[in-house]
Amino acid sequence: MLQILKKIAGFAAVIPVVFGLAFSAAHAATLKIALAETPSDEMAAFFLALDRAKANGLDFEWTAFADEELAIQSVLGGQMNIGFGTPYAAMQRSKAPLRIIFQLSKLKFFPITTKDFTTLKDLDGKPIMLHSRGGGTDSIANVIEEREGIKLGDRSYVPGSANRVVAMMAGQANATILDLSNKNKIMAEAGDRFNVLPMFDVDASDEALFANLDWIQANSEQVDILVKALVSVWQDMSKDPTIIGRETNPDGPIGQLPKEILAELDGFYKDAVEGGLYDPNGGGRKAATADMAWYAAAGQLDGDPATLNIEDFWYFAPLDAAMK
């Protein structure tokens, strides 16, 4: 029954928070993970890490929420234990001691527009389509405004880069921000219709794993198993990106994706590793420092980045242990 529920969770647009509540009493020792979207090629490395963690005794279940905000709220509310996202604003403003424990990926995103635009400044006053309010693409839009001295027009939110590709191809938007995989896809299919605007380098976190510090410390064994599995996959992947495709479970959520997506896993991870999307050491203090500067500039952290204490936002003990 649990396997059936997991599969349903993976392909639903959003699973209500009550899913976590329904299982909390019966599965108190089960690690409950809040994904910020449904499984995709971008998550293949994470699911491989889950398989390795399971082999080392970790019991878990995952739930796919419609966007990052819902995933954050599920962790804040205690329905889920660990979430996907970069909840810096929630960390600073909430009484709950949320902490990041692992950087999953960096903010390697690309502004994609119709041929009407050639530079970031051309976006002044123009509507733009982003992933989620307060998420990584929203922060990129904020920094574009700050660095270019412009003010973007109305922001609409469509979770999932693949869904934004569909919207752009259908003419429902003229500008968006896409991840590496979907940038390559739209330009391969319709490079005569779209431009990739020149973009500045970003090393801050896009996706990270976070949890309540009290829960982390009370469940350190589970957390350590998961973080060690993540480090092992991220380091193996940095040496040979094809390991993701080779070791992906064909019966798992990634293995159930369309064959054409699975056929591109090697290419996606090769491009992603070469493009610096993943830190093989899980980000750690380097990522935390970069995040302070980025999310302060993006308007999601208050205060001077130089005076912000990274340990108010990150908890390094699991990653330190995994790196020994």
C-alpha positions as CSV (number, residue, x, y, z in Angstrom):
1,M,0.0,0.0,0.0
2,L,2.8,2.4,0.9
3,Q,4.4,1.9,-2.5
4,I,1.2,2.7,-4.2
5,L,0.8,5.9,-2.3
6,K,4.4,6.8,-3.1
7,K,3.7,6.4,-6.8
8,I,0.5,8.5,-6.6
9,A,2.4,11.2,-4.7
10,G,5.1,11.3,-7.4
11,F,2.7,12.1,-10.2
12,A,0.1,14.3,-8.5
13,A,0.3,18.0,-9.0
14,V,0.1,18.5,-5.3
15,I,-0.6,16.2,-2.4
16,P,-2.4,17.9,0.5
17,V,-0.5,18.4,3.8
18,V,-2.9,16.0,5.4
19,F,-1.0,13.2,3.7
20,G,1.8,13.7,6.1
21,L,-0.6,13.9,9.1
22,A,-2.3,10.7,8.1
23,F,1.0,8.8,8.3
24,S,2.7,10.6,11.2
25,A,1.3,8.4,14.0
26,A,1.7,5.1,12.2
27,H,5.2,5.8,10.8
28,A,6.8,8.0,13.5
29,A,10.3,6.8,12.5
30,T,9.8,7.3,8.8
31,L,11.7,10.2,7.2
32,K,9.1,12.3,5.4
33,I,10.5,14.3,2.5
34,A,8.7,17.3,0.9
35,L,9.6,17.7,-2.8
36,A,8.9,21.1,-4.4
37,E,7.7,19.5,-7.7
38,T,7.0,16.1,-9.2
39,P,10.0,13.8,-10.1
40,S,11.9,14.8,-13.2
41,D,15.3,14.3,-14.8
42,E,16.7,17.0,-12.5
43,M,15.8,14.8,-9.5
44,A,17.4,11.6,-10.8
45,A,20.6,12.1,-8.7
46,F,18.6,12.8,-5.6
47,F,16.5,9.6,-6.0
48,L,19.7,7.6,-6.6
49,A,20.9,9.0,-3.2
50,L,17.6,7.8,-1.7
51,D,18.2,4.3,-3.0
52,R,21.7,4.3,-1.5
53,A,20.3,5.6,1.8
54,K,17.6,2.9,1.8
55,A,20.3,0.3,1.3
56,N,21.9,1.6,4.5
57,G,18.7,1.4,6.5
58,L,16.9,4.6,5.9
59,D,13.1,4.3,5.9
60,F,11.5,7.2,4.0
61,E,8.5,8.4,2.1
62,W,8.2,11.4,-0.2
63,T,5.4,13.8,-1.2
64,A,5.4,16.0,-4.3
65,F,4.0,19.4,-3.6
66,A,2.9,21.9,-6.3
67,D,5.6,24.4,-5.5
68,E,8.4,25.4,-3.0
69,E,6.1,27.5,-0.8
70,L,3.9,24.5,0.0
71,A,7.0,22.3,0.7
72,I,8.3,25.0,3.1
73,Q,5.0,25.3,4.9
74,S,4.7,21.5,5.3
75,V,8.1,21.5,7.1
76,L,7.3,24.6,9.1
77,G,4.0,23.0,10.2
78,G,5.7,19.7,11.2
79,Q,3.8,17.6,8.7
80,M,7.0,16.8,6.8
81,N,10.6,16.5,8.1
82,I,12.9,17.6,5.3
83,G,12.0,19.9,2.4
84,F,13.4,21.1,-0.9
85,G,14.0,24.8,-1.3
86,T,15.9,27.8,-0.2
87,P,13.6,29.3,2.5
88,Y,15.9,32.1,3.7
89,A,13.0,34.6,4.2
90,A,11.1,32.0,6.3
91,M,14.3,31.2,8.2
92,Q,14.8,34.8,9.2
93,R,11.2,35.6,10.0
94,S,9.9,32.4,11.4
95,K,10.2,31.3,15.0
96,A,11.0,27.8,13.8
97,P,14.7,27.1,13.7
98,L,15.0,26.0,10.0
99,R,18.4,25.0,8.8
100,I,19.9,23.9,5.5
101,I,22.0,20.7,5.6
102,F,22.9,20.2,1.9
103,Q,23.1,22.2,-1.3
104,L,21.4,20.1,-4.0
105,S,22.1,22.5,-6.9
106,K,23.3,26.0,-7.7
107,L,21.4,28.8,-9.4
108,K,22.4,28.0,-12.9
109,F,19.5,29.5,-14.8
110,F,19.0,31.2,-18.1
111,P,16.7,34.1,-19.1
112,I,14.9,32.9,-22.3
113,T,12.9,35.4,-24.4
114,T,11.3,35.8,-27.8
115,K,13.4,37.5,-30.4
116,D,12.0,40.9,-29.3
117,F,14.7,41.0,-26.5
118,T,18.5,40.8,-26.8
119,T,19.7,42.1,-23.4
120,L,18.5,42.0,-19.8
121,K,17.8,45.7,-19.9
122,D,15.2,45.0,-22.6
123,L,13.1,43.3,-19.9
124,D,12.4,46.7,-18.2
125,G,8.7,46.9,-17.6
126,K,8.0,43.6,-19.3
127,P,6.0,40.6,-17.8
128,I,8.1,37.5,-16.9
129,M,7.1,34.0,-16.1
130,L,8.9,32.4,-13.1
131,H,8.8,29.1,-11.1
132,S,7.4,30.2,-7.7
133,R,7.0,33.2,-5.4
134,G,10.1,33.5,-3.2
135,G,12.0,30.7,-5.0
136,G,15.2,30.7,-7.0
137,T,13.9,32.2,-10.2
138,D,12.1,34.9,-8.2
139,S,15.4,35.8,-6.5
140,I,17.2,35.9,-9.9
141,A,14.6,38.3,-11.2
142,N,15.2,40.5,-8.1
143,V,18.9,40.6,-8.7
144,I,18.5,41.3,-12.4
145,E,16.4,44.3,-11.4
146,E,19.1,45.4,-8.9
147,R,22.1,44.9,-11.2
148,E,20.6,46.2,-14.4
149,G,18.7,49.1,-12.8
150,I,15.4,48.0,-14.3
151,K,11.9,47.1,-13.0
152,L,10.4,44.0,-14.4
153,G,6.7,43.9,-15.2
154,D,4.1,41.5,-13.8
155,R,5.4,38.2,-12.5
156,S,3.4,35.0,-13.2
157,Y,4.3,31.7,-11.6
158,V,4.3,28.4,-13.4
159,P,6.1,25.6,-11.4
160,G,8.5,23.4,-13.4
161,S,10.9,24.5,-16.2
162,A,9.3,22.0,-18.5
163,N,5.9,23.6,-18.0
164,R,7.3,27.0,-18.7
165,V,8.8,25.7,-22.0
166,V,5.3,24.6,-23.0
167,A,3.9,28.0,-22.2
168,M,6.6,29.8,-24.1
169,M,6.2,27.5,-27.2
170,A,2.4,28.1,-27.0
171,G,3.0,31.9,-27.0
172,Q,1.6,32.4,-23.5
173,A,4.6,34.3,-22.4
174,N,7.5,36.3,-23.9
175,A,10.1,35.9,-21.2
176,T,11.0,33.3,-18.6
177,I,13.9,31.8,-16.7
178,L,14.7,28.1,-17.3
179,D,17.1,25.5,-16.0
180,L,20.0,24.1,-18.1
181,S,18.1,21.1,-19.4
182,N,15.0,23.0,-20.6
183,K,17.1,25.9,-21.9
184,N,18.8,23.4,-24.2
185,K,15.5,21.8,-25.1
186,I,13.7,25.0,-26.2
187,M,16.7,26.3,-28.1
188,A,17.1,23.0,-29.9
189,E,13.4,22.9,-30.9
190,A,12.8,26.6,-31.6
191,G,16.1,28.5,-31.6
192,D,14.7,30.6,-34.5
193,R,12.0,31.9,-32.1
194,F,13.9,32.5,-28.9
195,N,17.0,34.1,-27.4
196,V,19.2,33.2,-24.4
197,L,20.0,36.5,-22.9
198,P,23.6,37.1,-21.6
199,M,23.6,36.4,-17.8
200,F,26.0,37.0,-15.0
201,D,27.5,34.1,-13.0
202,V,25.7,32.9,-9.9
203,D,27.1,30.4,-7.3
204,A,24.3,30.6,-4.7
205,S,22.0,27.7,-3.9
206,D,18.9,27.0,-6.1
207,E,17.7,23.8,-4.4
208,A,18.8,22.8,-0.9
209,L,17.6,20.4,1.8
210,F,16.4,22.0,5.0
211,A,14.7,20.9,8.2
212,N,13.9,22.1,11.7
213,L,17.1,22.1,13.7
214,D,15.4,20.4,16.7
215,W,14.2,17.6,14.5
216,I,17.6,17.2,12.9
217,Q,19.3,16.9,16.2
218,A,16.7,14.5,17.5
219,N,17.0,12.3,14.4
220,S,20.7,12.6,13.7
221,E,21.1,9.0,12.6
222,Q,18.6,9.3,9.8
223,V,20.0,12.6,8.7
224,D,23.5,11.3,8.7
225,I,22.6,8.3,6.5
226,L,20.8,10.6,4.0
227,V,23.6,13.2,3.8
228,K,26.3,10.6,3.4
229,A,24.4,9.0,0.5
230,L,24.0,12.4,-1.1
231,V,27.7,13.2,-0.8
232,S,28.6,9.8,-2.3
233,V,26.3,10.3,-5.3
234,W,27.4,14.0,-5.8
235,Q,31.1,13.0,-5.7
236,D,30.6,9.9,-8.0
237,M,28.6,12.1,-10.4
238,S,31.4,14.7,-10.6
239,K,33.8,12.0,-11.7
240,D,31.4,10.2,-14.1
241,P,28.0,11.8,-14.8
242,T,26.8,8.6,-16.6
243,I,26.5,6.9,-13.2
244,I,23.1,8.5,-12.7
245,G,21.6,6.8,-15.7
246,R,23.3,3.5,-15.1
247,E,22.2,3.2,-11.4
248,T,18.7,4.7,-11.7
249,N,16.2,2.2,-10.5
250,P,14.0,1.3,-13.5
251,D,11.1,0.5,-11.2
252,G,11.4,3.8,-9.2
253,P,9.8,7.2,-9.9
254,I,12.7,8.3,-12.2
255,G,12.6,5.0,-14.1
256,Q,8.9,5.6,-14.9
257,L,9.6,8.8,-16.7
258,P,9.1,8.9,-20.5
259,K,11.7,7.0,-22.4
260,E,12.8,10.1,-24.3
261,I,13.7,11.8,-21.0
262,L,15.6,8.8,-19.7
263,A,17.5,8.6,-23.0
264,E,18.8,12.1,-22.3
265,L,19.9,11.6,-18.7
266,D,23.6,11.1,-19.6
267,G,23.6,14.3,-21.7
268,F,21.8,16.3,-19.0
269,Y,24.1,15.3,-16.2
270,K,27.2,15.7,-18.4
271,D,26.2,19.3,-19.2
272,A,25.1,20.0,-15.7
273,V,28.4,18.8,-14.1
274,E,30.5,20.6,-16.7
275,G,28.4,23.7,-16.1
276,G,29.0,23.7,-12.4
277,L,25.4,23.0,-11.4
278,Y,26.5,20.6,-8.5
279,D,29.1,21.0,-5.8
280,P,30.5,17.6,-5.1
281,N,31.0,18.6,-1.5
282,G,27.4,19.6,-0.8
283,G,28.0,23.3,-0.7
284,G,28.8,23.7,3.0
285,R,30.3,27.0,4.2
286,K,31.2,28.2,0.8
287,A,27.6,27.9,-0.4
288,A,26.3,29.4,2.8
289,T,28.5,32.5,2.4
290,A,27.5,32.9,-1.3
291,D,23.8,32.5,-0.3
292,M,24.1,35.3,2.3
293,A,25.2,37.7,-0.4
294,W,22.8,36.5,-3.1
295,Y,19.6,36.3,-1.0
296,A,20.3,39.7,0.7
297,A,20.7,41.2,-2.8
298,A,17.5,39.4,-3.9
299,G,15.6,41.0,-1.0
300,Q,14.9,37.7,0.8
301,L,17.3,38.4,3.7
302,D,17.4,41.5,5.7
303,G,20.7,43.0,6.8
304,D,24.3,43.3,5.7
305,P,25.6,39.9,4.3
306,A,28.9,40.5,6.0
307,T,27.2,40.6,9.4
308,L,24.8,37.7,8.9
309,N,25.7,34.5,10.8
310,I,25.7,31.6,8.4
311,E,25.0,29.2,11.3
312,D,21.6,30.9,11.7
313,F,20.8,29.4,8.4
314,W,22.9,26.3,7.9
315,Y,23.6,23.3,10.2
316,F,27.0,21.8,9.1
317,A,27.4,18.8,11.5
318,P,25.8,16.2,9.1
319,L,27.9,17.4,6.1
320,D,31.1,17.7,8.2
321,A,30.6,14.1,9.3
322,A,29.9,12.8,5.8
323,M,33.1,14.5,4.5
324,K,35.4,12.8,7.0
